[in-house]
Amino acid sequence: MRILVTGGLGVNGCWVVRELIEKGHTPVIYDNRSDFSLLPDLSGELNLVVGDVLDFANVIRAVKENNIDCICHLAAVYPDAADANPLQGFQINAMSTVYMLEAARIMDCDRVVFTSSVGALGPLTDEYLYPTLKPVGEDVPAYPMKAVYSASKVASELMGLNYKNLYGIGFVALRYAAIFGMGKKDPRHGLHNILWIQMVENALLGIPTVLEHGGDEIMDMTYARDVAHSVVCGVLAEPTPEHHVFHIGSGRRYTVKQFADAVRAAIPGAQIEIGDGRDPRNMGPRAYYVMDISRATKELGYEPQFTLEEAIKDWVMWMDRLGIQPTAIPSAGGQGGSFSR
Ligand SMILES: NC(=O)c1ccc[n+]([C@@H]2O[C@H](COP(=O)([O-])OP(=O)(O)OC[C@H]3O[C@@H](n4cnc5c(N)ncnc54)[C@H](O)[C@@H]3O)[C@@H](O)[C@H]2O)c1
């Protein structure tokens, strides 16, 4: 299959590209940068269309010239950027989804797979929060009230559903919670996401990481390669899934101290000091929950491929294999920011 991957140079997209190639498919990356830092080994072989997802004519051209069968739409800006510039944020995150759906309709593509977010949901009631931590399923109403990013994800999901029902375009929206992995430290990813990569890259450099509190927080942390795997499951699922929205996660619940233990197991000598208590990212208790992935398992065949320990070892192995150098990441203190979604 020939698959357009928007945002294919990003921290999740790069793994989608790798898994598609591994499974014998042909990805075509559509991104507004030509930064191959996460795909250095494949830079000469990959087909990259440099362009903006809001350039509809260019999207159509890319789909047409490359005989695209399916579009994976990952390109987006993060919550802080979307809130800071709501018009642009909504255009890049929601209008672009309509462009992908319309491109699929006009050019006869089978399916659009879209990376949504748990941010699409309205406020979670207490049963989903600590200590009950009932896994968050797709039955929780989607009704975000204070985030342009989240509203743009809901708008995208709704337009996908309508293209599915009206025009028969296959549409799969995947909602993620916290994601960790290689490269997720650019300012565009937001300070509140720095915690995971800080522990790993500081450890690789022999630099201590100190986190004053939050070690006992329980949350769903999904490795970027499992995120990519869910996208590929969304592409390949047969028959076309009955539902259009799926929750994706690690299928497990981990504490931040367990994350640190996994780093210590992967990088002997890692110096990580984590205080007790909750809310390591200073985002409030409502920012921590676990995902119910049963619908994705049943309809998409999605199963997480990595335990936490395996994920960190894999991350370190890939940095070494690709020659990606760690950088020192100082403790940010109170990280705060908008929800990591
Ligand atoms: N915690 C998380 O990381 C998280 C959680 C939920 C959902 N998501 C979603 O996953 C998807 C991928 O996120 P990521 O972490 O890989 O992001 P990323 O920033 O690493 O990658 C996004 C890519 O999209 C490209 N891009 C951005 N704007 C573009 C535009 N206007 N035109 C063309 N390309 C553009 C960027 O250059 C980048 O390569 C996004 O849709 C994001 O909303 C992420």
The ligand as an SDF file (V2000), in Angstrom:
LIG
                    3D

 44 48  0  0  0  0  0  0  0  0999 V2000
    1.4890   13.3570   24.1450 N   0  0  0  0  0  0  0  0  0  0  0  0
    1.6040   13.4080   22.8230 C   0  0  0  0  0  0  0  0  0  0  0  0
    2.6640   13.4810   22.2940 O   0  0  0  0  0  0  0  0  0  0  0  0
    0.3750   13.3500   22.0140 C   0  0  0  0  0  0  0  0  0  0  0  0
   -0.7390   13.0180   22.6790 C   0  0  0  0  0  0  0  0  0  0  0  0
   -1.9020   12.9500   21.9650 C   0  0  0  0  0  0  0  0  0  0  0  0
   -1.8980   13.1650   20.6040 C   0  0  0  0  0  0  0  0  0  0  0  0
   -0.7650   13.5050   19.9590 N   0  0  0  0  0  0  0  0  0  0  0  0
   -0.8400   13.7510   18.5170 C   0  0  0  0  0  0  0  0  0  0  0  0
    0.1000   12.9640   17.8160 O   0  0  0  0  0  0  0  0  0  0  0  0
    0.4360   13.6240   16.5870 C   0  0  0  0  0  0  0  0  0  0  0  0
    1.9170   13.6270   16.3640 C   0  0  0  0  0  0  0  0  0  0  0  0
    2.5330   14.3220   17.4410 O   0  0  0  0  0  0  0  0  0  0  0  0
    4.1060   14.3380   17.6040 P   0  0  0  0  0  0  0  0  0  0  0  0
    4.3610   14.2970   19.0600 O   0  0  0  0  0  0  0  0  0  0  0  0
    4.7390   13.3230   16.7310 O   0  0  0  0  0  0  0  0  0  0  0  0
    4.4240   15.7920   17.0960 O   0  0  0  0  0  0  0  0  0  0  0  0
    5.7430   16.3830   16.4160 P   0  0  0  0  0  0  0  0  0  0  0  0
    5.6710   17.8560   16.6230 O   0  0  0  0  0  0  0  0  0  0  0  0
    6.9670   15.6720   16.8570 O   0  0  0  0  0  0  0  0  0  0  0  0
    5.4950   16.0460   14.9010 O   0  0  0  0  0  0  0  0  0  0  0  0
    4.5600   16.7560   14.1310 C   0  0  0  0  0  0  0  0  0  0  0  0
    5.1150   16.9300   12.7410 C   0  0  0  0  0  0  0  0  0  0  0  0
    4.1650   17.6770   12.0010 O   0  0  0  0  0  0  0  0  0  0  0  0
    4.8430   18.6460   11.2360 C   0  0  0  0  0  0  0  0  0  0  0  0
    3.9480   19.7780   11.0240 N   0  0  0  0  0  0  0  0  0  0  0  0
    3.4670   20.6370   11.9490 C   0  0  0  0  0  0  0  0  0  0  0  0
    2.7070   21.5880   11.3780 N   0  0  0  0  0  0  0  0  0  0  0  0
    2.6890   21.3030   10.0570 C   0  0  0  0  0  0  0  0  0  0  0  0
    2.0750   21.9270    8.9380 C   0  0  0  0  0  0  0  0  0  0  0  0
    1.3470   23.0310    9.0740 N   0  0  0  0  0  0  0  0  0  0  0  0
    2.2400   21.3710    7.7130 N   0  0  0  0  0  0  0  0  0  0  0  0
    3.0090   20.2610    7.5560 C   0  0  0  0  0  0  0  0  0  0  0  0
    3.6240   19.6440    8.5870 N   0  0  0  0  0  0  0  0  0  0  0  0
    3.4700   20.1620    9.8230 C   0  0  0  0  0  0  0  0  0  0  0  0
    6.0600   19.0270   12.0690 C   0  0  0  0  0  0  0  0  0  0  0  0
    7.1040   19.5380   11.2730 O   0  0  0  0  0  0  0  0  0  0  0  0
    6.4220   17.6970   12.7090 C   0  0  0  0  0  0  0  0  0  0  0  0
    7.3790   16.9800   11.9530 O   0  0  0  0  0  0  0  0  0  0  0  0
   -0.1990   15.0090   16.6630 C   0  0  0  0  0  0  0  0  0  0  0  0
   -1.3970   14.9840   15.9150 O   0  0  0  0  0  0  0  0  0  0  0  0
   -0.5030   15.1790   18.1330 C   0  0  0  0  0  0  0  0  0  0  0  0
   -1.5740   16.0540   18.3430 O   0  0  0  0  0  0  0  0  0  0  0  0
    0.3840   13.5900   20.6360 C   0  0  0  0  0  0  0  0  0  0  0  0
  1  2  1  0
  2  3  2  0
  2  4  1  0
  4  5  1  0
  4 44  2  0
  5  6  2  0
  6  7  1  0
  7  8  2  0
  8  9  1  0
  8 44  1  0
  9 10  1  0
  9 42  1  0
 10 11  1  0
 11 12  1  0
 11 40  1  0
 12 13  1  0
 13 14  1  0
 14 15  2  0
 14 16  1  0
 14 17  1  0
 17 18  1  0
 18 19  2  0
 18 20  1  0
 18 21  1  0
 21 22  1  0
 22 23  1  0
 23 24  1  0
 23 38  1  0
 24 25  1  0
 25 26  1  0
 25 36  1  0
 26 27  1  0
 26 35  1  0
 27 28  2  0
 28 29  1  0
 29 30  1  0
 29 35  2  0
 30 31  1  0
 30 32  2  0
 32 33  1  0
 33 34  2  0
 34 35  1  0
 36 37  1  0
 36 38  1  0
 38 39  1  0
 40 41  1  0
 40 42  1  0
 42 43  1  0
M  CHG  2   8   1  16  -1
M  END
$$$$
